[in-house]
Amino acid sequence: MNPSYFEQSIQEKTKFQNREQDWRNGAVVYQVLVDRFAPAIDFEMKKEQYNPPKRLRQWSDLPEPGPFLKEIRYTAHELDYWGGDLKSVQSKLDYIKSLNIDVLYLNPIHLSLSNHKYDASDYLQISPEFGTMNDLRNLSDALHNKGMKLMLDGVFNHVGVTSDLFVKAKDPSSKKHHWFDFNDKYEDGVRLWADARSLPELNLENKEVRDYIYNSKDSVIRTYLKNGIDGWRLDVAFDIGFDYLRELTDAAHEELPGSMVVGEIWNYPQKWLKSIDGLMNFTFREIINRTLKGDITASLANRMFSKVIEDAGIEGILKSWNVLDNHDVPRLRNQLEDVADQKLAQILQFTLPGSPNLYYGTELGMTGGDDPRNRAPMRWDLYKEDNPYLQWTKSLIEMHQERALRIGDFVPILSDHLIAFIRRTDKVEDTVIVLLNPTNNIIQEDILLPDSKLMNYSQFDRLMGTSNPLTFMAGLMHVEMDPKSFVILKPHTKPVKSYTPYKRV
């Protein structure tokens, strides 16, 4: 027997209330490279931590590609440091809070030789250039006191060649020999991640390895959750595979209910979101970029967004991170030269279902090409309240506080030339309508808004953007939009004098 309209309304209300109580849905995430975010407070006292082959640079220096150093299996730029640490990150929390950030995500901080720390030598020790476990707890406490969460980057598919685990395992008689895949058929005698000679892969098929990473009570995953972090972003999560990701995520939830596990997964999201809370939504990123570059039509983009969400499920998509730039790809200004395209991309980043993932400095207009140029030190000299990039970013984050944009369902709008969709909840007054013209032409179009709560002749309030006068009748909206423009609308549901047709929906 189908539920009554009243029962459906109660179910809808409960669904959105549950989403609202989960901090992982639609959170604004701010990503920081610890070495590059803020200069160390006690810089002079730290200099001995950067002995060769490490090299300490001036904050004003820009990273440049360096040669491969054969004897230590690293490129020179991987060993260049700028001196930031956990304490200096903590010193900038007022700035991060001023952006209205929900989650601070740190790239790896585990002990390793490199500046990026994706080559862990010891997972259970924080690299001394960055600080101590006590510094991490202090940072976590400070974030929680300001109403924010802390997530760390976990690299659990591989370690660095200097890892004690790997050094000991090279002995065939070692109890840890089978923690890695040693085989003479490999050029270096061991399986490497992406054939990088400094990154031997862990043998996750070995239960002892999985116990060490996440299963046992003193595992890596659980130890940091006990020390104040709220979740993990997993590097190359696609390499870990569906089954082990599910085990790892379950272990994290067992240790800290409500914790977050999000993965770097460049694949189609559908099956992966059965194994993990969320993923870095590179599929959305590709659709956005290719549409703005003219390779995909707006109509096809609409269908692609809708297909991804339908297949993967809205709950996992809401927890996934909408990323445009980060430490692995060029910064936004280097990807899209046209400022109008940059803005359209960010409008979609903040209005599509998911958590907008801001890369440090993008809010100030920083530039940077391929690695390592996209990892330059934070440009604090650009931090001025009248910086147009900063003002724009703050307006995006303010708009994203709309309830429908954080936790709402996704409803595609039928349109040939516009990227168009509705975000809605159980309350009609939450409804947000997103319209973008990614073309170089003026678009006049009649589009269908499939939402029974939107009233005939309804008026609309603008949250952001502009459009020419629009009309709405019997579910159809006539719009005229300038080239490379956008408008974000909400139905005007309050009475003008005493009457509103929205009073009972």
Secondary structure, DSSP 4 states (H G I P E B T S, - for coil): -PPPHHHHHHHHHHHHHHHHT-TTTT--EEEE-HHHHS--TTHHHHGGGG-TT-EE--TT-------EETTTTEEGGGGEE----HHHHHTTHHHHHHTT-SEEEEPP-EE-SSSS--S-SEEEEE-TTT--HHHHHHHHHHHHHTT-EEEEEE--SB--TT-HHHHHHTSTTSTTGGGB-B-TTSTTSB-BGGG-TT-BBB-TTSHHHHIIIIISTTSHHHHHHHTT--EEEETTHHHH-HHHHHHHHHHHHHHSTT-EEEE---S-HHHHTTTSSEEB-HHHHHHHHHHHTTSS-HHHHHHHHHHHHHHH-HHHHHHSEEES--TTS--HHHH--SHHHHHHHHHHHHHSSSEEEEETTGGGT----STTGGGPPP-GGG--TT-HHHHHHHHHHHHHTSHHHHH-EEEE-B-SSSEEEEEE-SSGGG-EEEEEE-SSS-EEEEEE---TTSPTT--EEEEEE--S--EEETTEEEEEE-TTEEEEEEE--S-SSS--TTTT-
